[in-house]
Amino acid sequence: MIICLLHPRYDAVGEQWTTGGKRPELGVRVHHLNTPYLRIKSLNQTRMNTCTKVFLRQKAISGGRISLYLDFYPAIRNPHTNRMSRRETLGIYIYASPKNERERQFNSSMLEKAEAIRCRRFEQLLNEQFDFLDKEKLRMDFLAYFKQKCRQKYQKWDCVLRHFEIYCKGMCRFCDLTVDFCKGFRTYLLSAQRQRNNGKGPISHNSAAGYWSTFRALLKMAYQEKYLRENVNDFLEKIEWKEVKKEFLTLAEVKLLVATPCKIPVLKQAVLFSCMTGLRISDILQLSWEHIQMGQDGGYLIRMCTEKTEEETNLPISDETLALCGERSEGLIFKGLKRHMVNHPLKEWIKSAGITRRITFHSMRHSFATLLAANGVDILTISKMLTHKSVKNTQIYAKVVDERAREASMVISLK
């Protein structure tokens, strides 16, 4: 119950009580010395003013018929088009001018059914709106929340945001995030077109799986921050990852890159540094000299919080690796390095070195892990150096080494 303090002769909206100060039927007046009357209103009466209203409307159409539809105020999201709409066509038509008793009975029956649908839709909206969740949060812009989180995260979040904006037609509130609506985004991702490289072709299955995982992480955040009434993730299935071949460079190929000139020197430095440390491009772009510190053993190490996993790493580096950073100064280590350089300029340089496979900047991270595993470094140590949250993510490199060991076993033959 909600208790409202009122002036003795005025109600909650400032209207004076008539009939000699006699109050209306709603509420209870309580005398207490010179204090105003207490008027008690039910919670439902208060909430009724905030509900979406549903009206049954009629519209004359051709053929002497009238179409019945629902009118919502304020607008709600159409589950079929994902657009905000005030109308819902019922597909029910009645005679504009019934000529006989049969047609009048038909009209009466259809109007009753339409009214029943209106009541049911109103009840559904009440069930969605009347809970203990802050309604202001439900009406808040989910896309604005998404963009805010993207500023705190890494590039993949921006990719997911672009796809979600396409899916929701540029408008989405927290109250729109139903299970069916989120499942629709999952279906969209499995056939979505690329938003980079001029949008040529669909995104890969594993990209869809990664984007979906990111979106589910966002839903979990929204639930924990009480923007959602329920944890929608409980009703959403994962997109399973497919095992793919990870491209990496052999030690001979890395040495080939060292000997090959690059038009952008800072790009060459960053690539070789990634081969020696396994750092992602997102971490290399923000790597500064304050992250390079002296360890207790007298050697240098990188101490920083990785952008993707938000895990703190203490990564020892050799003097040879440190030399790739150049002369110590202030600020960023790889000054002038831009993310777009890891696309065409990198491909051009790798091709000039005679390497024809599809090698990306992230392949340097794979090369680092594979070369460590090939030289006998245990998986747990590699996992820590890569800042993997689970050693399962690192075991793929052990598998690669096992496959190469099988190939090596066939090299020596007595025949």
C-alpha positions in Angstrom: 0.0 0.0 0.0 1.0 3.6 -0.6 0.2 6.3 1.9 -0.3 9.8 0.5 -0.5 13.0 2.7 -3.3 15.2 1.4 -4.7 18.6 2.3 -8.1 18.2 4.1 -10.1 19.5 1.2 -8.0 18.5 -1.8 -7.3 15.1 -3.5 -4.1 13.7 -5.0 -4.4 15.8 -8.2 -5.3 19.0 -6.5 -9.1 18.8 -7.1 -11.2 20.2 -4.3 -13.6 17.8 -2.6 -17.2 18.8 -3.0 -20.3 18.3 -0.9 -19.0 20.2 2.1 -15.5 18.8 2.2 -16.8 15.2 2.0 -14.1 13.1 0.5 -14.6 10.7 -2.4 -15.0 6.9 -1.9 -11.4 6.0 -2.8 -9.1 6.3 0.2 -9.5 6.7 3.9 -9.5 10.0 5.8 -7.8 9.9 9.2 -7.9 12.8 11.8 -4.7 13.4 13.7 -4.5 16.8 15.4 -3.8 19.5 12.8 -2.1 17.2 10.3 -3.5 16.7 6.8 -5.7 13.7 6.1 -4.1 10.4 5.2 -5.4 8.9 2.1 -4.5 5.3 1.3 -4.3 4.2 -2.2 -3.6 0.7 -3.5 -0.4 0.0 -5.3 -2.3 -1.2 -8.4 -4.3 2.1 -8.5 -1.0 4.0 -8.5 0.6 1.8 -11.2 -2.4 2.0 -13.5 -1.4 5.5 -14.5 1.9 4.1 -15.9 0.5 1.2 -17.9 0.5 1.0 -21.7 -3.1 1.6 -22.7 -4.8 -0.7 -25.2 -7.8 0.4 -27.3 -9.9 -1.5 -29.7 -10.2 0.7 -32.9 -12.2 0.4 -36.1 -11.2 1.4 -39.6 -13.4 1.4 -42.7 -12.0 -0.4 -45.7 -13.2 -1.4 -49.1 -16.0 -3.8 -49.8 -18.3 -2.4 -47.1 -16.2 -3.8 -44.3 -14.6 -2.5 -41.1 -11.1 -3.7 -39.9 -10.6 -4.1 -36.2 -7.2 -3.4 -34.7 -5.5 -2.6 -31.4 -4.1 0.8 -30.6 -1.3 0.9 -28.0 -0.2 4.0 -26.1 2.7 4.4 -25.7 4.0 2.3 -28.7 5.3 -1.3 -28.2 7.7 -3.4 -30.2 6.2 -5.5 -32.9 7.7 -9.0 -32.4 7.6 -9.8 -36.1 9.2 -6.6 -37.5 11.2 -5.5 -34.5 9.9 -2.0 -35.0 8.1 0.2 -32.5 4.4 0.4 -33.4 1.2 1.6 -32.0 -1.0 -0.7 -34.0 -1.6 -4.4 -34.1 -3.9 -5.7 -36.9 -6.2 -8.4 -35.6 -7.3 -9.8 -39.0 -10.9 -9.5 -37.9 -13.4 -7.7 -40.2 -17.1 -6.9 -39.6 -19.9 -5.5 -41.8 -19.9 -1.7 -42.0 -23.7 -1.8 -42.5 -25.2 -5.1 -41.5 -28.3 -5.9 -43.6 -29.9 -8.7 -41.6 -29.9 -10.4 -38.2 -27.3 -12.9 -39.2 -24.8 -10.1 -40.1 -25.6 -8.3 -36.9 -25.0 -11.4 -34.9 -21.7 -11.9 -36.8 -20.6 -8.4 -35.9 -21.5 -8.8 -32.3 -19.6 -12.1 -32.0 -16.5 -10.7 -33.7 -16.6 -7.6 -31.5 -16.7 -9.8 -28.4 -13.7 -11.8 -29.7 -11.8 -8.6 -30.5 -12.5 -7.2 -27.0 -11.3 -10.5 -25.5 -8.1 -10.2 -27.4 -7.7 -6.6 -26.3 -8.2 -7.6 -22.6 -5.7 -10.5 -23.1 -3.1 -8.2 -24.7 -3.6 -5.6 -21.9 -3.1 -8.4 -19.3 0.1 -9.4 -21.0 1.4 -5.9 -20.8 0.4 -5.7 -17.2 2.3 -8.9 -16.4 5.4 -7.5 -18.1 5.2 -4.1 -16.4 3.9 -4.9 -12.9 6.9 -6.3 -11.0 9.5 -5.1 -8.6 11.9 -3.9 -11.2 12.4 -0.2 -11.7 10.3 0.7 -14.7 12.5 3.7 -15.6 15.3 1.3 -16.2 13.1 -0.9 -18.4 12.3 2.1 -20.6 15.9 3.1 -20.9 17.7 2.9 -24.2 19.5 -0.5 -24.4 21.6 0.7 -27.3 23.0 3.6 -25.3 23.9 1.2 -22.6 25.6 -1.1 -25.2 27.6 1.8 -26.6 28.7 2.8 -23.1 30.0 -0.7 -22.4 31.8 -0.8 -25.8 33.9 2.2 -24.8 35.2 0.1 -21.9 35.8 -3.0 -24.0 37.8 -4.0 -27.1 37.1 -3.9 -30.8 34.9 -7.0 -31.0 32.3 -5.3 -28.9 32.0 -2.6 -31.6 31.4 -5.3 -34.2 28.7 -6.9 -32.2 27.1 -3.5 -31.6 27.0 -2.8 -35.4 25.3 -6.1 -36.1 22.8 -5.6 -33.2 21.9 -2.1 -34.5 21.1 -3.7 -37.9 19.0 -6.4 -36.2 16.9 -4.1 -34.0 16.5 -1.4 -36.7 18.4 1.2 -34.5 16.0 1.1 -31.6 15.9 -1.1 -28.5 14.8 -0.7 -24.9 15.6 -3.0 -22.0 12.0 -4.1 -21.9 12.3 -5.3 -25.5 15.0 -7.9 -24.6 12.6 -10.9 -24.4 13.9 -14.5 -24.9 12.4 -14.6 -28.4 13.9 -11.3 -29.4 17.3 -12.4 -28.3 16.9 -15.8 -30.0 16.2 -13.8 -33.2 19.5 -12.1 -32.9 21.2 -15.5 -32.6 19.5 -16.6 -35.8 20.6 -13.3 -37.5 24.2 -13.8 -36.5 24.4 -17.2 -38.1 23.7 -15.7 -41.5 24.9 -12.1 -41.0 27.0 -10.4 -43.7 30.4 -8.9 -42.9 30.4 -5.2 -41.9 34.1 -4.8 -42.8 35.9 -5.3 -46.1 32.9 -3.8 -48.0 30.6 -6.4 -46.5 31.6 -9.2 -48.9 30.3 -12.6 -47.8 28.9 -13.9 -44.5 30.8 -13.8 -41.2 32.4 -17.1 -40.2 30.7 -19.5 -37.9 33.2 -18.9 -35.2 32.9 -15.2 -35.5 29.1 -15.6 -35.0 29.9 -17.8 -32.0 32.2 -15.1 -30.6 29.7 -12.3 -31.2 26.9 -14.2 -29.6 29.1 -15.0 -26.6 29.9 -11.2 -26.2 26.2 -10.4 -26.5 25.3 -12.9 -23.8 28.0 -11.4 -21.6 26.3 -8.0 -22.0 22.9 -9.5 -21.1 24.5 -10.9 -17.9 25.9 -7.5 -17.0 22.5 -5.9 -17.5 20.9 -8.5 -15.3 23.5 -8.0 -12.6 23.0 -4.3 -12.7 19.2 -4.8 -12.4 18.3 -3.5 -15.8 16.6 -6.8 -16.6 14.0 -8.6 -14.5 15.4 -12.1 -15.3 18.6 -13.6 -16.5 17.7 -14.2 -20.2 20.9 -16.2 -20.6 19.2 -19.1 -18.8 17.0 -19.6 -21.8 19.6 -19.0 -24.6 21.7 -21.7 -26.2 25.3 -21.2 -27.1 26.7 -21.3 -30.6 29.2 -24.1 -30.5 32.7 -23.3 -31.8 34.0 -25.3 -34.7 37.6 -26.5 -34.6 39.6 -24.7 -37.3 43.2 -24.8 -38.4 45.2 -22.0 -36.7 47.8 -20.5 -39.0 51.2 -19.8 -37.5 54.7 -19.0 -38.6 57.6 -21.4 -38.3 60.8 -20.1 -36.8 62.4 -20.0 -40.3 59.5 -17.8 -41.5 59.8 -15.5 -38.6 63.5 -15.0 -39.4 62.4 -14.4 -43.0 60.2 -11.5 -41.9 63.2 -10.1 -39.9 65.2 -10.0 -43.1 62.4 -8.5 -45.2 62.1 -4.7 -45.3 58.7 -3.2 -44.4 57.3 0.1 -45.7 56.1 0.9 -42.2 58.9 0.2 -39.7 56.7 0.5 -36.6 54.4 -2.2 -38.0 57.4 -4.5 -38.4 58.5 -3.8 -34.8 55.0 -4.6 -33.5 54.7 -7.8 -35.5 58.0 -9.2 -34.3 57.2 -8.1 -30.7 54.0 -10.0 -30.9 55.9 -13.1 -32.1 58.2 -12.8 -29.1 55.5 -12.1 -26.5 52.1 -13.3 -27.8 50.4 -10.0 -27.1 47.3 -9.2 -29.0 47.1 -6.1 -31.2 44.7 -4.5 -28.7 47.3 -4.7 -26.0 50.2 -3.7 -28.2 48.4 -0.5 -29.3 48.1 0.6 -25.6 51.5 -0.7 -24.5 53.5 2.1 -22.9 56.9 2.4 -21.2 55.4 2.3 -17.8 54.4 -1.3 -18.5 58.0 -2.3 -18.9 59.4 -2.9 -15.4 62.3 -4.5 -13.8 61.5 -7.9 -12.2 62.9 -9.2 -8.9 65.2 -11.5 -10.8 66.9 -8.5 -12.5 65.3 -9.1 -15.8 62.6 -7.0 -17.6 58.9 -7.9 -17.7 55.6 -6.6 -19.0 53.2 -5.8 -16.3 49.7 -4.8 -17.6 46.1 -5.7 -17.6 45.1 -7.2 -20.9 42.2 -5.6 -22.6 40.3 -8.7 -23.7 40.4 -10.9 -20.6 41.0 -8.1 -18.1 43.7 -10.3 -16.5 46.9 -8.9 -15.1 49.9 -10.4 -16.7 53.6 -10.4 -15.6 55.3 -11.5 -18.8 59.1 -11.8 -18.7 60.8 -10.6 -21.8 64.3 -11.1 -23.1 66.8 -8.4 -23.9 66.3 -9.2 -27.6 62.6 -8.6 -27.2 63.2 -5.3 -25.3 65.4 -4.1 -28.1 62.4 -4.2 -30.5 60.9 -1.4 -28.4 63.6 1.0 -29.4 65.1 3.7 -27.1 63.2 4.2 -23.8 61.1 7.3 -23.6 57.7 8.4 -22.4 54.2 7.3 -23.4 53.4 4.7 -26.0 56.1 2.3 -27.1 54.9 1.8 -30.7 54.1 5.4 -31.6 52.3 5.9 -34.9 51.0 2.3 -35.0 47.3 2.2 -36.2 44.9 -0.6 -36.2 44.3 -0.3 -40.0 47.9 -1.1 -40.6 47.4 -4.8 -39.6 45.2 -5.3 -42.7 46.5 -4.5 -46.2 50.0 -3.2 -45.2 50.6 -6.3 -43.2 49.5 -8.6 -46.0 51.6 -6.8 -48.5 54.7 -7.1 -46.3 54.1 -10.8 -45.6 53.6 -11.5 -49.3 56.9 -9.7 -50.1 58.6 -12.1 -47.8 57.4 -15.0 -49.9 54.8 -16.3 -47.4 51.6 -17.1 -49.3 49.4 -18.5 -46.5 46.7 -16.3 -45.0 48.6 -14.8 -42.1 47.0 -12.2 -39.8 48.4 -10.2 -36.9 46.7 -12.6 -34.5 48.7 -15.4 -36.2 51.8 -14.0 -34.5 50.2 -14.9 -31.1 49.6 -18.4 -32.4 53.2 -18.6 -33.6 54.5 -17.5 -30.2 52.5 -20.3 -28.4 53.3 -23.0 -31.0 57.1 -22.2 -30.9 57.1 -22.4 -27.1 55.2 -25.7 -27.2 57.5 -27.1 -29.9 60.5 -26.3 -27.6 59.1 -28.2 -24.7 57.5 -25.4 -22.6 54.6 -27.0 -20.6 51.0 -26.0 -21.5 50.3 -24.5 -18.1 53.2 -22.0 -18.5 52.1 -21.1 -22.0 48.5 -20.6 -20.8 49.7 -18.2 -18.2 51.8 -16.3 -20.7 48.9 -16.0 -23.0 46.6 -14.9 -20.1 44.1 -17.6 -21.0 41.3 -18.0 -18.5 41.2 -21.8 -19.1 44.0 -24.1 -20.0 41.6 -25.7 -22.5 42.1 -22.8 -24.8 45.8 -23.5 -24.8 45.7 -27.2 -25.5 45.2 -26.6 -29.2 48.9 -25.7 -29.5 49.9 -29.0 -27.9 47.8 -30.7 -30.5 49.6 -28.8 -33.3 53.0 -29.8 -31.9 51.8 -33.5 -31.7 50.8 -33.4 -35.4 54.2 -32.0 -36.4 55.9 -34.6 -34.2 54.2 -37.3 -36.2 55.4 -35.6 -39.5 58.9 -35.4 -38.1 58.9 -39.1 -37.1 58.5 -40.0 -40.8 61.5 -37.9 -41.9 64.2 -40.5 -40.8 63.9 -43.7 -42.8 66.3 -46.6 -43.2 64.8 -47.6 -46.5 
